[in-house]
Amino acid sequence: MAEGRTRRGRGGGAARRAERSAVSLEVAKYIERQIPDLEILNDEAIEIIEANADTVLEEIGVNFTENPEALRRWKEAGADVQGERVHIPKGLARELCKTAPSRFTQHARNPERSVEIGGRNLVLAPVYGPPFVRDAQGGRRYATMADFEKFVKLAYMSKWLHHSGGTVCEPTDVPVNVRHLDMVKAHMTLSDKPFMGSVTEPERAQDSVEMCEILFGKDFVADNTVMTSLININSPLTFDRTMMGALEVYAANNQAAIVSPFIVGGAMAPVSVAGTLTQVMAEVLAGVAYSQLVRPGAPVIAGAFVTSIDMASGAPTFGTPEAAQVTLGMGQLTRRLGLPYRSAGSFCGSKLPDAQAAYETANSLNTGLLAGVNFMLHAAGWLEGGLVASVEKFVMDADQLGILHGLARGVDVSDNGQAMDAIREVGPGGHYLGCAHTQANFKTAFWRSGLLDYKPFETWAEEGARDTQALAELRVATLLEQYQAPGMDPAILESLNAYIARKKETAPAAFA
Amino acid sequence: MAEGRTRRGRGGGAARRAERSAVSLEVAKYIERQIPDLEILNDEAIEIIEANADTVLEEIGVNFTENPEALRRWKEAGADVQGERVHIPKGLARELCKTAPSRFTQHARNPERSVEIGGRNLVLAPVYGPPFVRDAQGGRRYATMADFEKFVKLAYMSKWLHHSGGTVCEPTDVPVNVRHLDMVKAHMTLSDKPFMGSVTEPERAQDSVEMCEILFGKDFVADNTVMTSLININSPLTFDRTMMGALEVYAANNQAAIVSPFIVGGAMAPVSVAGTLTQVMAEVLAGVAYSQLVRPGAPVIAGAFVTSIDMASGAPTFGTPEAAQVTLGMGQLTRRLGLPYRSAGSFCGSKLPDAQAAYETANSLNTGLLAGVNFMLHAAGWLEGGLVASVEKFVMDADQLGILHGLARGVDVSDNGQAMDAIREVGPGGHYLGCAHTQANFKTAFWRSGLLDYKPFETWAEEGARDTQALAELRVATLLEQYQAPGMDPAILESLNAYIARKKETAPAAFA
C-alpha cells in the first residue's frame, strides 16, 4: 500500500501556529485486490440471465423520454424505435459497450490522490444525496452548506476514503439552481481528492466541466477524466431527459459517468434475485451503450444500486441476503462486460448509528469487496435508508474501510510471512510477545481501529462507559479541529469565485 | 429449508392457559450451502503452509503433558517421543486423520433437531464460556445458573440456532465440581436441540456420557453421537492432561470433539497470518490424529479460534482482516484434510451491544459462512472479548443468523426466479408492487428481520426513538414470557434428577 504524507506550512505566526497543530495526513492508496471475487452464479445462471437481458432489450425495449436526439442516435445505431420505446436487437447493446474502457484514471488536483477505476481496484467514496443530516448533539435536521463542508473535510482527512464524492448531503439552504456551484467548489477547495460533478440538469453538468477547466486547465480536461458523476436510470427500463442530458454532457467531454439503476426490489424490479439481475443487466447495457453512442470510448461505470424491501411496511431494507446476491451476481455479469463496476456502500435502514446500522453496513461493505466492486459510492456516512447523512456514522464507517484494505491484501507467504523462525524460537508452551519476529513485525502485523474501544473494562468504565457513537462524536470534533485546507493557487481560487459569482448573478434564486 | 413447528399442550386449566399463549416455534434446518467458499490461499500458499506444518510436527514437535498413556500411544504409532515432546514424522498425522469421518450426525432428543456436521453444512451454536453476563437492566455481573437457563431458553426459541451449545455462561453460583451436572441437565430439559458435554475434567466428561445414556438410552449412545464437546489445545503446540483426558473419554465413547486451539495472535502464535495458519494446522493435525489413536473413526471437528491483537494494549481484537484471513485459510486447509471445520462466531471486543459490537460481529459471521465453517460456536451472544454473555446481543446476533441462511441458499434461476413474466407485465416506467409475480412471491421473497427497526421515522420517533439494544430488550422479555419447556418423559427426568442428586451427595462442594 503506497501512502503519502502531506504537511503544509504557512508564513509568519500562522506558520508557527500551523506547525504546532500540524496534522499529518495519511491517505491509503485505492485498494488493489489480491484475493479472488466471490462468484455465486454458476455458468448456467449467467447464461440464462444474459439471454433474458437481451430478450428484455429486444422484445420489451427501454424508454428514452423527451429526448429526440437520443432516439435518433439509437435508430442510426440499428435499434427499432417505436415512439419513445427503443427496442435493441439482441447483441447490439453488448457490442456497443465494447468501446468503453475497462479501466480509466480519474485525476485529482493532487496527483497523489488520482485513482485508477476498474480492474482489480476498489475506490471508496462518501455517502451521496441525503437531504437530512444527523449528529449526536443536534439530532436530525435538514442539511445545510455548512454540513456539506463538514463532510468534505471529514472525507479529506480520512485515511481510507480515496474520493471526495459528490452530493455528500443536499445543502438545502442554497437555491437549487446554483447549489451545484457551491458544492463543486467545496470539493475543489476543501479537499484535494477526486470528486463528482452535478447531474441535476445538463447545464449544471456543463458548469461542472467549466469549473474543472479552471481548476485543471482547459487542455488537461480535454485530454483527461477529472470527474466521475452519477447518472441514475429510472427503473424499470426508463432513461429520462435530465439524467441523459447530463450523461451526454459528461460523455461528450470525456468525463466519467456511473450509469446505475436505483432499485427498491419488489417496487422497481421483480421480487426475485435472478429477475432483478436480468432487469439491471438490461438497463446497464442500454445505458452504457448509449454513452458510447454519444462518444465512443467515453469512460463509464456500470452501476447497481439495489435494496430489498420489507413487504410488510414497504420500507427498503439493507444488509440483507437478497441485496448481497444481487451485488455479487452483478459483479460477475459486469466483469464479463469488461466494465468497471459500482455497487454496495455503508447501507442501513436504522435511524441511529447503532448496532442495526453497523450490522447492515458491515454486511454491505463486505459484500462490496467480495463482489469485485471498483467504485463504491456511499462507503461512509449513510443512515436511515439514505435520507440522512450522519457525521458520527461517517467516521465509524470510514474506520471500517481500513478492514477492506487489509483483507484485500491477501496472505503474505514470504519467508517473513511464514514465520518459521518464530515458531522454532518459541516452541511448545512458549510465548510470542517477546520473540524476534514479533518485535520486527508488530507495528504492521494487525489492522488497528482508529476509533473503536480496545481498553480494559475498568478503564473504559472510568472514562464514562462510552458507546461507539460517543467515541465517534469525539473523533469528529478532533478531526474538524485539526482540519487544514490543502493549499491552492490563489489565482485559481479567484477565477473559480469569479465564475461562480457570474453564474449566480445571472441565475434567479430558486429552491425547487 | 425444512422447517418444523411444534406446539405443545397440557392438561386442564394449564392447557387452556398454554393454548392462549402458545408460541409456535419455528426452527430452521441447519444451513446447506449452495454458494462457493471464498478461497484466499493459492496453491503455492497451501503447499508452503502444509509443508511447514509437517516440518513443525517433525522437527519441533508437540507436548503431551502429564499423560504417559498418550506418549505410549504416540510411540506405538511411530512418533519419536523425547520426554513429553512428541516428534511426529512428516505425513504420519495426516495419515492418522484419515480414519476420522468427514461428516457425522449429532442426534438431538427431538429427531427433527438432529444436525449433520460436515460437508457443505453449517450448524450454529450459542456463545461458550463467559464468566460474566450483561443485560440492559442489570448491567455486567457474574453469571449464575439462572442466567445459564435463560440463555438455553433463548437458544431453544431461536429460529436460526440449530444447537443448544454448552457453557453458554459460567454459572458461578454452583460449586465447580458439580456445575457440569446442572448445566448438562439444563440443556437436556429446557431444550430439545443438540448440546455439548463437559470437558473441565475427564470425570465430568464421563458424567456427561452417563447422563446421555439416561436421556437417550445406553444402546443408542453406544452406537450414535449425541454430544459435540470443545477440547482446547494450549497453544503453542501443547496438549494438557485435562483436555486430553476429556477427549479420551469422548473419543472412546464415539462422541464428537472439537479439537481447537484458542489463539490470541502475537501471543500464542506468530504475528503473521501464514505463520499462524502453519501452527494451527500443526496443532489440529496432532490433536485430530490423537483422537484417532484413542479410537479410529471417532467423530472429530478441526477447530480454529484465532483473534488478532492490539499491539498497543495487548487486547484481543475481533472482526479484523487478519482474523478473517486465518478463518478463510484454515477452511481451505481443513477441507483438504476432509474434516468438519469449526471457526468464527459473533466475536467482538466491545463492552456494549453497540455499533462496534455489530460491525465486528457481522465481519466474523460473514467470514464464517464464506470460510466453509461446519460448526460455528459462539454464533450468538458474545460480548467483550468473550468475557461477557449478553442477552440483548444474543437475540440481535440470532436474528442476523437468518441472513446467513438466506445468502447460503444461492440464486433461484427457475422460471419463477427468472420473473420474465413480471418484467413483461410491468414494462418500462411501471411498478412491480401489484403484479402477479410479486403477489405470488412476496411472502418469501426477502429476508425480514424479526427484531430490527423498519418503521417510518415519525412512527419510530413517537414510539420512543429506540435503538437496537432497546428493541432487543423487548424481544428478550417477550421470548422469555412465551417460553414453554419441551415435553419430557417424567421417568427420564426422575432418573436424571436421581443421578445428579447421587453425584452431588458424594462430591464435596468446591468453587475452584
Interface residues (C-beta under 8 A of the other chain):
Chain A: I35 P36 L38 E39 I40 L41 E44 A45 I48 I49 N52 T55 V56 E59 I60 G61 V62 N63 R85 R140 N234 P236 L237 T238 G265 G266 A267 M268 A269 P270 V271 S272 V273 A274 G275 T276 L277 T278 Q279 S308 I309 D310 M311 A312 S313 G314 A315 T317 G319 T320 P321 E322 A324 Q325 G329 G349 S350 K351 L352 P353 D354 A355 Q356 A357 A358 Y359 E360 T361 A362 N363 N366 L370 E384 L387 K393 M396 Q400 I403 L404 H405 G406 L407 R409 G410 V411 D412 V413 N416 G417 Q418 A419 M420 A422 I423 R424 V426 G427 P428 G429 G430 H431 Y432 L433 H437 T438 N441 F442 K443 A445 F446 W447 R448 S449 L452 D453 Y454 K455 P456 F457 W460 A461 A465 D467 T468 Q469
Chain B: I35 P36 L38 E39 I40 L41 E44 A45 I48 I49 N52 T55 V56 E59 I60 G61 V62 N63 R85 R140 N234 P236 L237 T238 G265 G266 A267 M268 A269 P270 V271 S272 V273 A274 G275 T276 L277 T278 Q279 S308 I309 D310 M311 A312 S313 G314 A315 T317 G319 T320 P321 E322 A324 Q325 G329 G349 S350 K351 L352 P353 D354 A355 Q356 A357 A358 Y359 E360 T361 A362 N363 N366 L370 E384 L387 K393 M396 Q400 I403 L404 H405 G406 L407 R409 G410 V411 D412 V413 N416 G417 Q418 A419 M420 A422 I423 R424 V426 G427 P428 G429 G430 H431 Y432 L433 H437 T438 N441 F442 K443 A445 F446 W447 R448 S449 L452 D453 Y454 K455 P456 F457 W460 A461 A465 D467 T468 Q469
